[in-house]
Amino acid sequence: VSVTQSLETRLSLVLEEVEYLAQDARVISMDKTAQEKIFKDFLNFHPLFSNIFVFDSNFFITQITELSGGDWKKHLLGRQFNKPSDFVFPYGTYAMKNKSSVFTGSHWDIQGWGLMFAAVSPIFDPSEKSYAPRGVVSAGLFVNSEFLKKFIQGYAIELDNLILLVDKEGYVVANSNELIPKEQLKFSLSDQRRELSLPIP
């Protein structure tokens, strides 16, 4: 349980960072140039995150920022992702409706780079009486990131024991043993399992 509580605390801080980002005036402005600058600064300062997407309130992608410089972004900009099966849509809808930040479930990166999840936070102007959401910020994290790897492997445990970080679907996203594959490994979870209490709708 101590591992779970410690991870909850760290991931809660991660979620708060994205929430602060979404509340920045440059992000609220929905100005692409201003957003690009602050997002690049954020990604450079927080290597845990791999990319940042902005969806407007109708779930059209208006901004994609990442540091690798690939040309894959041009195929996604301007596209609408408003179906229940679309990765961010259900979480973004929840975030805008409740004006709160959430973690998504895990999914395979669109370029096939690996399993990832995202921290999603609503964009709204607190000075407006209506508090109408302008969209959401989605900051992606790869589950094989150094953050999760070092965190899980940093615990001293018996040689015959194992620490697994498992998502809601039962997929292992990180573990304490380098020899066990971190992706595409799934467990059948019982209803009595100890779950993270983080906001995942």
Secondary structure, DSSP 4 states (H G I P E B T S, - for coil): -HHHHHHHHHHHHHHHHHHHHHTSHHHHTT-HHHHHHHHHHHHHH-TTEEEEEEEETT-BEEEEEESS--SGGGGTTT-B--STTSSSHHHHHHHHHHT--EE---EE-TTSS-EEEEEEEEEE-TTSTT--EEEEEEEEEETT-HHHHHHHHTS---TT---EEE-TTSBEEEES-TTS-SSS-B-PPPTTPPPP-S---
